[in-house]
Amino acid sequence: MDRHLRSGLALVLSLFCIGLAATRANGQSGSGPFAFRSGQAMYIVAFRRFPPQLVVDPLRGTVGTADNICLELGAERKVRDKIEEWRFFRVSEKLSDADFVFLVSLDDSSMEGLAIPFDAYRRHFKEKFDLDALREAAYSRYLAGPLKFPTLGRLSDRLVKDFRVKVERSGSTGTK
C-alpha cells in the first residue's frame, strides 16, 4: 500500500508539473522575467496616433481603414534628455544595440510610456499596430497627465519621473 501511495503521489505531482508548464507556455505573455538594471540601453520611439482613415482602392473596389501613426521626434528628444539626466539608463541610437524599447504614446494632454521587448515592438507596432497587445507585452507602463496646460517638456518630465519612481521603488529590478 505504501508503494502504491508513493506511485500515486508521484503521478499526481508529475501531472501537476506538466499542467503548470503548459499554462506558462501558453500564457499571454511571451516574454520571461525582465529586470531593469543600471547601465542598460533603451531605444526610444515616440508617436501620436490619429483616428484611422478610410481607404478606398479604385482598382479593387475594396474599402478599409488604415492606422495613421506619426512619429514625434520632438517628444522623443524631450524624453531622451530626461533619461540622460537621470543617468540610470543609456539611450541607444540603434535598435540592435538596445536592451529594450521605450515606446512613448502622446495625445493632446497626456503621455504613456511602455517598456517593451523587441519582438512586441516589431509585431505590434512596426508590422501591425495593436495597442492592447503592446500593453499586454510590456514589462511595465508609465503615465503622465492629463495636464491642464500640456507641453512636451511638462509631460516628458512627469513621464520620466513616473518611470524613475517605479524603477527605484522596485529596487532597480522589475519583473513582468
C-alpha positions in Angstrom: 0.0 0.0 0.0 2.8 2.4 0.8 4.4 1.8 -2.6 1.1 2.4 -4.3 0.6 5.6 -2.4 4.0 6.9 -3.4 3.4 6.0 -7.0 0.0 7.8 -7.0 1.6 10.9 -5.4 4.4 10.9 -7.9 1.8 10.6 -10.7 -0.3 13.5 -9.3 2.9 15.6 -8.9 4.0 14.8 -12.4 0.7 15.8 -13.9 0.6 19.0 -11.9 4.1 20.0 -13.1 3.1 19.2 -16.7 0.0 21.3 -16.4 1.9 24.2 -14.8 4.5 24.1 -17.6 1.7 24.1 -20.3 0.0 27.0 -18.6 3.2 29.0 -18.6 4.0 28.1 -22.2 0.5 29.1 -23.4 0.2 32.3 -21.3 -0.5 35.6 -22.9 3.0 36.9 -22.1 5.6 35.6 -24.4 8.5 37.2 -22.5 10.1 35.9 -19.4 11.2 37.8 -16.3 12.9 41.1 -17.1 14.9 43.2 -14.7 15.8 46.8 -15.1 19.5 47.4 -14.2 21.6 50.5 -14.2 23.5 50.9 -17.5 21.0 49.1 -19.7 20.4 50.7 -23.1 17.0 51.7 -24.2 15.8 52.6 -27.7 13.2 55.4 -27.6 10.3 55.8 -30.1 7.6 58.4 -29.6 4.5 58.6 -31.7 1.0 60.1 -31.9 -1.9 58.1 -33.3 -4.7 59.8 -35.2 -8.1 58.3 -35.9 -8.0 55.7 -38.7 -8.5 57.0 -42.2 -10.9 55.4 -44.7 -9.1 53.9 -47.6 -10.7 53.1 -51.0 -8.9 51.2 -53.6 -10.4 52.2 -57.0 -8.8 49.2 -58.8 -10.0 46.5 -56.5 -13.1 48.3 -55.2 -12.1 47.4 -51.6 -12.7 49.7 -48.7 -10.8 49.6 -45.4 -9.2 51.6 -42.8 -5.5 52.4 -42.2 -3.8 53.4 -39.0 -2.4 56.9 -39.1 0.7 56.9 -36.9 3.0 59.9 -36.8 6.5 59.7 -35.2 7.0 62.5 -32.7 10.7 63.4 -32.8 10.3 66.5 -30.5 8.7 64.3 -27.8 11.4 61.7 -28.3 14.1 64.4 -27.8 12.5 65.6 -24.6 12.1 62.1 -23.1 15.7 61.3 -24.2 17.0 64.5 -22.4 15.3 63.5 -19.1 16.5 59.9 -19.4 20.1 61.1 -19.9 19.8 63.5 -17.0 18.8 60.5 -14.8 21.9 58.6 -15.8 20.4 55.2 -14.9 19.8 54.0 -18.5 21.8 54.7 -21.7 19.9 55.8 -24.8 20.8 53.7 -27.8 20.9 55.2 -31.3 20.2 51.8 -32.9 17.5 49.3 -32.0 20.1 46.5 -32.4 22.2 48.0 -29.6 19.4 48.3 -27.0 18.2 46.1 -24.2 14.5 47.1 -24.6 12.3 49.6 -26.4 10.7 52.6 -24.6 7.6 53.3 -26.6 6.0 56.7 -25.9 2.5 57.5 -27.0 1.2 61.1 -27.0 -2.3 62.5 -27.1 -3.5 66.1 -26.6 -2.9 66.3 -22.8 -1.1 63.1 -21.7 1.8 60.7 -22.4 2.1 56.9 -21.9 5.4 55.0 -21.9 5.7 51.3 -22.3 9.0 49.4 -21.7 8.6 46.5 -24.2 10.7 43.7 -25.7 11.9 43.9 -29.3 9.6 41.2 -30.6 6.5 43.0 -29.3 7.8 46.3 -30.9 8.2 44.6 -34.3 4.9 42.6 -34.3 2.6 45.1 -32.7 4.0 48.5 -33.7 6.0 48.1 -36.9 4.1 45.3 -38.6 0.5 46.0 -37.5 -0.4 48.5 -34.8 -2.1 46.8 -31.8 -2.0 48.9 -28.6 -3.7 46.3 -26.5 -1.0 43.7 -27.5 1.7 46.3 -26.8 0.4 46.9 -23.3 0.0 43.2 -22.7 3.6 42.5 -23.7 5.0 45.5 -21.8 7.4 44.9 -18.9 5.8 48.0 -17.3 3.7 51.0 -18.1 4.1 54.7 -17.1 1.7 57.6 -17.4 1.8 61.4 -17.3 -1.2 63.6 -17.4 -3.7 64.6 -18.3 -2.5 68.1 -17.7 -4.4 71.3 -17.9 -1.6 73.0 -19.8 0.2 70.2 -21.5 3.6 70.9 -23.0 6.1 68.4 -24.3 8.5 69.5 -21.5 6.0 69.1 -18.7 4.7 65.8 -20.0 8.1 64.3 -20.6 9.3 65.4 -17.1 6.3 63.7 -15.5 6.6 60.6 -17.6 10.3 60.0 -16.8 9.6 60.9 -13.1 6.9 58.1 -13.0 9.3 55.7 -14.7 12.1 56.6 -12.3 9.9 56.3 -9.2 8.6 52.8 -10.2 12.1 51.5 -11.2 13.7 52.8 -8.0 10.7 51.6 -5.9 11.2 48.1 -7.3 14.9 48.1 -6.2 16.1 48.7 -9.8 14.6 45.4 -10.8 11.2 44.8 -12.3 9.6 41.6 -13.5 6.8 41.1 -15.8 
